[in-house]
Amino acid sequence: MAITGLAWLPQPVAHGSIQEAVQSDAAGESETIYPVCRPDTPWNTSIFEPQSPPAHTIQGLAWLVLGITAGIFVIVEGLLVYSIIRYRRSKTDDGSDAVQVYGSNPVELAWTIVPVIIVFTLALVTIRIIREVELEEPPEGAMEVVVVGHQWWWEFRYPELDIITANEMHVPVDRPIWLKLESADVIHSFWMPRLAGKTDVIPNHVNHTWFQAEAPGLYTGQCAEYCGNQHANMLLRVYAHPQEDFEAWVVQQQEPPPAEDSVAAGRRVFQQYACMNCHAIEGTSVGTFGPDLTHLMSRDTIGAGVAENGRESLLAWVNDPQQVKPGCNMPSLKLTRQELHDVVDYLLTLK
């Protein structure tokens, strides 16, 4: 992270090059290999480690269902094992048919009534939990974050703070967060297992969900509805900060990007090619098709979590995005080696 005071947050660690992209110079005389480092952050998506009121509620339902189904499994398998042992063929059997039993009213009533009771119990509990989790109005004191699902990345807008970022949401601890979920293309599903249940993100329809992080840290999630060939790499991160650290992040995000003369060549490359048609950088471009890059280097990852954010990964990504995230909507611009390094030098200043 580019802001201070966040040493307690887990950071992705590079653990070797597992992708390579090749860039030839304009004359085709040589080539350079740019390694891509994958984030090595533990990806904890367990519903049994909740850190938010909705997640605690969902965990309670999960334990109830698990307990009931485990009980059914033990009873059924126990009866099966008992029957196999008790009624197995013995050495003294004469080979005649066993006594046949036709019908038993008590047994038939039991295996009809018991499943009905179980189903109705689960249905009533589930309905109650849905009403607790799916609020119609924001909780008191909630901060609104607009979540927009794109193929294959997440956009986060903070209307109250005039901040737009991508793939990494930052929130204060112990404050309700009211999420307004929208889609720019196809159906996605927003899922943060330790904070809240999954909620569909539907084109031309607004859904809502909420959470309230109870402890600082990194919470991971992903799209949980198949949305195309990079669905599995549509990852997201939620950073929960103590209030003072969240305020520091807000101040940083509200500052304009630096306009350093030393990277003027890279800024010109960004403006002359198709970069500015898709990406926004405050004071430079207003594209909306791709992630906002105003504070790109304040993020830990690029490509919705597929690569660690750093010079090597940016070189590989800008050079040929399809080598890093096949099927993504960003094309290769066929930059010369000098243009590639210039534009990456410029991107590295966007903190």
JOUR-V483735 format. One record per residue. PSI is psi in whole degrees, 0 to 359 (none if undefined). OMEGA is omega in whole degrees, 0 to 359 (* if undefined). D_FIRST is the distance of its C-alpha to the first C-alpha in Angstrom with 1 decimal. Layout:
psi=PSI omega=OMEGA d_first=D_FIRST
psi=PSI omega=OMEGA d_first=D_FIRST
This chain:
psi=149 omega=183 d_first=0.0
psi=346 omega=181 d_first=3.7
psi=154 omega=184 d_first=5.6
psi=167 omega=176 d_first=7.7
psi=15 omega=183 d_first=9.5
psi=31 omega=183 d_first=7.4
psi=340 omega=182 d_first=8.7
psi=347 omega=182 d_first=11.0
psi=138 omega=174 d_first=8.9
psi=140 omega=181 d_first=10.0
psi=143 omega=175 d_first=8.1
psi=142 omega=181 d_first=10.2
psi=129 omega=178 d_first=12.4
psi=137 omega=179 d_first=14.6
psi=40 omega=174 d_first=18.2
psi=161 omega=181 d_first=20.4
psi=119 omega=178 d_first=21.5
psi=4 omega=173 d_first=23.2
psi=151 omega=175 d_first=23.7
psi=141 omega=174 d_first=25.2
psi=143 omega=185 d_first=25.8
psi=132 omega=179 d_first=28.5
psi=120 omega=176 d_first=28.8
psi=149 omega=177 d_first=32.1
psi=174 omega=187 d_first=32.9
psi=329 omega=182 d_first=35.2
psi=354 omega=180 d_first=38.3
psi=24 omega=187 d_first=37.3
psi=339 omega=182 d_first=38.0
psi=170 omega=179 d_first=34.9
psi=153 omega=179 d_first=31.9
psi=138 omega=179 d_first=28.3
psi=127 omega=180 d_first=26.5
psi=113 omega=181 d_first=22.8
psi=151 omega=175 d_first=21.2
psi=125 omega=181 d_first=18.8
psi=126 omega=178 d_first=16.7
psi=143 omega=174 d_first=16.5
psi=142 omega=181 d_first=13.7
psi=26 omega=180 d_first=15.3
psi=132 omega=176 d_first=13.8
psi=130 omega=185 d_first=17.0
psi=88 omega=185 d_first=18.2
psi=109 omega=178 d_first=20.1
psi=36 omega=181 d_first=22.3
psi=129 omega=176 d_first=25.1
psi=352 omega=182 d_first=27.0
psi=13 omega=173 d_first=28.3
psi=60 omega=186 d_first=25.2
psi=148 omega=177 d_first=24.9
psi=33 omega=181 d_first=22.6
psi=147 omega=182 d_first=24.0
psi=312 omega=178 d_first=27.7
psi=322 omega=181 d_first=28.3
psi=324 omega=176 d_first=27.0
psi=318 omega=180 d_first=29.3
psi=316 omega=179 d_first=32.2
psi=322 omega=178 d_first=31.7
psi=319 omega=179 d_first=31.5
psi=317 omega=177 d_first=34.8
psi=319 omega=180 d_first=36.4
psi=318 omega=179 d_first=35.2
psi=322 omega=178 d_first=36.8
psi=311 omega=180 d_first=40.0
psi=317 omega=180 d_first=40.3
psi=319 omega=180 d_first=39.5
psi=315 omega=180 d_first=42.1
psi=313 omega=181 d_first=44.8
psi=325 omega=177 d_first=44.3
psi=320 omega=177 d_first=44.3
psi=316 omega=178 d_first=47.5
psi=317 omega=180 d_first=49.1
psi=314 omega=182 d_first=48.2
psi=317 omega=181 d_first=49.7
psi=311 omega=182 d_first=52.9
psi=312 omega=181 d_first=53.4
psi=326 omega=177 d_first=52.8
psi=315 omega=177 d_first=54.9
psi=322 omega=179 d_first=57.8
psi=312 omega=180 d_first=57.4
psi=318 omega=179 d_first=57.6
psi=316 omega=182 d_first=60.4
psi=320 omega=180 d_first=62.4
psi=317 omega=183 d_first=62.0
psi=314 omega=186 d_first=63.2
psi=323 omega=187 d_first=65.9
psi=25 omega=177 d_first=67.5
psi=158 omega=180 d_first=67.2
psi=132 omega=178 d_first=70.3
psi=168 omega=182 d_first=72.5
psi=338 omega=183 d_first=75.1
psi=359 omega=180 d_first=77.9
psi=139 omega=180 d_first=77.0
psi=4 omega=177 d_first=79.9
psi=358 omega=179 d_first=77.7
psi=161 omega=179 d_first=78.7
psi=145 omega=176 d_first=76.3
psi=163 omega=177 d_first=74.6
psi=127 omega=182 d_first=75.6
psi=136 omega=178 d_first=73.9
psi=125 omega=183 d_first=72.4
psi=101 omega=174 d_first=72.3
psi=145 omega=175 d_first=70.2
psi=106 omega=183 d_first=69.1
psi=315 omega=179 d_first=68.6
psi=317 omega=181 d_first=66.5
psi=316 omega=181 d_first=64.1
psi=321 omega=176 d_first=63.8
psi=319 omega=181 d_first=63.1
psi=312 omega=184 d_first=60.5
psi=359 omega=171 d_first=58.5
psi=313 omega=185 d_first=58.7
psi=317 omega=183 d_first=58.0
psi=311 omega=177 d_first=55.2
psi=324 omega=178 d_first=52.9
psi=317 omega=179 d_first=53.6
psi=317 omega=180 d_first=52.6
psi=313 omega=182 d_first=49.4
psi=315 omega=180 d_first=48.4
psi=322 omega=178 d_first=49.3
psi=312 omega=179 d_first=47.3
psi=321 omega=180 d_first=44.2
psi=314 omega=181 d_first=44.7
psi=317 omega=179 d_first=45.1
psi=318 omega=180 d_first=42.1
psi=317 omega=178 d_first=39.9
psi=317 omega=179 d_first=41.2
psi=318 omega=182 d_first=40.5
psi=321 omega=177 d_first=36.9
psi=319 omega=179 d_first=36.3
psi=327 omega=178 d_first=37.6
psi=322 omega=186 d_first=35.2
psi=317 omega=185 d_first=32.1
psi=87 omega=181 d_first=32.9
psi=146 omega=177 d_first=33.3
psi=334 omega=180 d_first=35.1
psi=153 omega=179 d_first=33.4
psi=144 omega=174 d_first=30.0
psi=156 omega=180 d_first=29.8
psi=132 omega=179 d_first=30.4
psi=13 omega=184 d_first=27.4
psi=149 omega=172 d_first=25.3
psi=131 omega=182 d_first=22.5
psi=136 omega=172 d_first=23.2
psi=125 omega=177 d_first=20.8
psi=124 omega=180 d_first=22.5
psi=123 omega=179 d_first=21.7
psi=121 omega=178 d_first=23.2
psi=129 omega=176 d_first=23.8
psi=160 omega=169 d_first=24.2
psi=109 omega=357 d_first=25.4
psi=76 omega=179 d_first=22.9
psi=167 omega=182 d_first=19.7
psi=137 omega=174 d_first=18.8
psi=133 omega=179 d_first=18.6
psi=123 omega=179 d_first=17.5
psi=136 omega=177 d_first=19.2
psi=92 omega=185 d_first=19.3
psi=322 omega=182 d_first=22.8
psi=335 omega=186 d_first=22.8
psi=354 omega=182 d_first=19.7
psi=49 omega=180 d_first=20.3
psi=138 omega=173 d_first=16.9
psi=130 omega=177 d_first=16.8
psi=185 omega=185 d_first=14.0
psi=136 omega=168 d_first=14.4
psi=340 omega=181 d_first=14.1
psi=109 omega=181 d_first=11.3
psi=138 omega=177 d_first=12.9
psi=131 omega=183 d_first=11.7
psi=156 omega=174 d_first=14.6
psi=149 omega=177 d_first=16.0
psi=147 omega=173 d_first=17.8
psi=23 omega=173 d_first=21.7
psi=132 omega=179 d_first=22.0
psi=139 omega=177 d_first=23.7
psi=119 omega=181 d_first=21.9
psi=115 omega=184 d_first=24.6
psi=127 omega=174 d_first=23.8
psi=113 omega=190 d_first=26.0
psi=124 omega=180 d_first=26.2
psi=158 omega=176 d_first=27.5
psi=141 omega=178 d_first=27.9
psi=353 omega=184 d_first=28.2
psi=280 omega=185 d_first=30.3
psi=182 omega=179 d_first=31.4
psi=127 omega=173 d_first=31.1
psi=180 omega=174 d_first=27.8
psi=123 omega=184 d_first=27.1
psi=120 omega=187 d_first=24.0
psi=119 omega=175 d_first=23.6
psi=88 omega=192 d_first=21.3
psi=325 omega=183 d_first=23.7
psi=353 omega=182 d_first=22.3
psi=323 omega=182 d_first=22.1
psi=164 omega=177 d_first=25.0
psi=173 omega=182 d_first=27.5
psi=142 omega=179 d_first=27.4
psi=131 omega=182 d_first=28.6
psi=143 omega=178 d_first=30.0
psi=110 omega=195 d_first=28.5
psi=136 omega=176 d_first=31.7
psi=139 omega=177 d_first=32.6
psi=25 omega=178 d_first=34.6
psi=137 omega=181 d_first=34.1
psi=124 omega=172 d_first=31.6
psi=164 omega=179 d_first=30.7
psi=150 omega=168 d_first=28.9
psi=175 omega=182 d_first=27.2
psi=163 omega=173 d_first=25.3
psi=168 omega=177 d_first=23.4
psi=100 omega=183 d_first=22.4
psi=132 omega=184 d_first=19.7
psi=346 omega=182 d_first=21.4
psi=147 omega=176 d_first=18.7
psi=152 omega=176 d_first=14.9
psi=186 omega=179 d_first=13.1
psi=126 omega=178 d_first=12.3
psi=130 omega=186 d_first=15.5
psi=154 omega=179 d_first=16.4
psi=188 omega=182 d_first=19.2
psi=171 omega=172 d_first=20.9
psi=133 omega=183 d_first=23.8
psi=21 omega=176 d_first=27.0
psi=124 omega=183 d_first=29.6
psi=127 omega=187 d_first=30.6
psi=17 omega=180 d_first=29.7
psi=185 omega=191 d_first=30.4
psi=345 omega=176 d_first=29.7
psi=24 omega=179 d_first=25.9
psi=317 omega=183 d_first=26.1
psi=339 omega=180 d_first=24.8
psi=23 omega=174 d_first=21.6
psi=75 omega=187 d_first=20.9
psi=164 omega=177 d_first=18.1
psi=156 omega=179 d_first=15.9
psi=141 omega=174 d_first=13.2
psi=119 omega=177 d_first=13.4
psi=118 omega=176 d_first=10.9
psi=122 omega=185 d_first=13.3
psi=150 omega=160 d_first=12.4
psi=154 omega=188 d_first=15.0
psi=316 omega=183 d_first=16.5
psi=326 omega=178 d_first=15.4
psi=325 omega=176 d_first=11.6
psi=319 omega=178 d_first=12.4
psi=324 omega=177 d_first=14.4
psi=320 omega=177 d_first=11.7
psi=319 omega=180 d_first=9.6
psi=314 omega=179 d_first=13.1
psi=316 omega=180 d_first=14.0
psi=316 omega=183 d_first=11.1
psi=336 omega=180 d_first=12.1
psi=350 omega=178 d_first=15.7
psi=146 omega=176 d_first=15.7
psi=153 omega=178 d_first=17.3
psi=149 omega=179 d_first=15.8
psi=146 omega=177 d_first=17.0
psi=77 omega=185 d_first=20.3
psi=130 omega=180 d_first=20.5
psi=333 omega=184 d_first=24.0
psi=342 omega=181 d_first=22.9
psi=24 omega=180 d_first=21.6
psi=324 omega=180 d_first=24.6
psi=318 omega=178 d_first=26.0
psi=323 omega=177 d_first=23.0
psi=322 omega=178 d_first=23.1
psi=319 omega=177 d_first=26.8
psi=316 omega=180 d_first=26.3
psi=320 omega=183 d_first=23.9
psi=329 omega=185 d_first=26.6
psi=330 omega=181 d_first=29.6
psi=188 omega=186 d_first=28.7
psi=358 omega=183 d_first=28.1
psi=311 omega=186 d_first=24.3
psi=346 omega=178 d_first=24.9
psi=334 omega=184 d_first=27.3
psi=327 omega=187 d_first=24.7
psi=144 omega=175 d_first=21.3
psi=137 omega=168 d_first=20.7
psi=122 omega=184 d_first=19.0
psi=126 omega=179 d_first=20.0
psi=357 omega=183 d_first=23.0
psi=313 omega=183 d_first=23.4
psi=162 omega=184 d_first=24.1
psi=27 omega=179 d_first=24.7
psi=149 omega=182 d_first=24.8
psi=357 omega=184 d_first=24.3
psi=327 omega=180 d_first=25.0
psi=178 omega=181 d_first=21.6
psi=146 omega=173 d_first=18.0
psi=130 omega=185 d_first=17.1
psi=11 omega=186 d_first=15.1
psi=318 omega=179 d_first=14.8
psi=48 omega=183 d_first=11.0
psi=316 omega=187 d_first=10.6
psi=2 omega=172 d_first=7.9
psi=357 omega=181 d_first=5.4
psi=151 omega=181 d_first=6.4
psi=335 omega=185 d_first=6.4
psi=167 omega=171 d_first=10.1
psi=165 omega=178 d_first=13.1
psi=34 omega=182 d_first=16.6
psi=41 omega=172 d_first=16.0
psi=5 omega=183 d_first=14.5
psi=342 omega=182 d_first=17.0
psi=147 omega=176 d_first=15.0
psi=140 omega=181 d_first=11.8
psi=115 omega=180 d_first=10.1
psi=175 omega=185 d_first=11.4
psi=312 omega=183 d_first=14.6
psi=315 omega=181 d_first=17.0
psi=322 omega=178 d_first=16.1
psi=321 omega=177 d_first=16.2
psi=314 omega=180 d_first=19.6
psi=319 omega=183 d_first=20.9
psi=310 omega=182 d_first=19.9
psi=323 omega=180 d_first=21.3
psi=310 omega=181 d_first=24.3
psi=89 omega=182 d_first=25.4
psi=330 omega=183 d_first=23.4
psi=337 omega=176 d_first=26.3
psi=333 omega=182 d_first=25.8
psi=317 omega=181 d_first=22.3
psi=82 omega=185 d_first=23.1
psi=133 omega=179 d_first=26.9
psi=352 omega=179 d_first=28.3
psi=162 omega=188 d_first=25.4
psi=0 omega=179 d_first=26.6
psi=125 omega=180 d_first=25.0
psi=165 omega=170 d_first=27.7
psi=130 omega=183 d_first=27.7
psi=359 omega=178 d_first=28.6
psi=47 omega=179 d_first=30.3
psi=152 omega=170 d_first=28.8
psi=165 omega=180 d_first=30.2
psi=318 omega=181 d_first=28.1
psi=316 omega=179 d_first=27.8
psi=320 omega=180 d_first=26.7
psi=311 omega=181 d_first=24.1
psi=325 omega=179 d_first=22.6
psi=313 omega=184 d_first=22.9
psi=326 omega=177 d_first=21.2
psi=322 omega=175 d_first=18.2
psi=321 omega=178 d_first=18.0
psi=314 omega=180 d_first=18.0
psi=326 omega=181 d_first=15.3
psi=344 omega=178 d_first=13.0
psi=352 omega=185 d_first=13.6
psi=80 omega=185 d_first=12.5
psi=none omega=* d_first=9.3
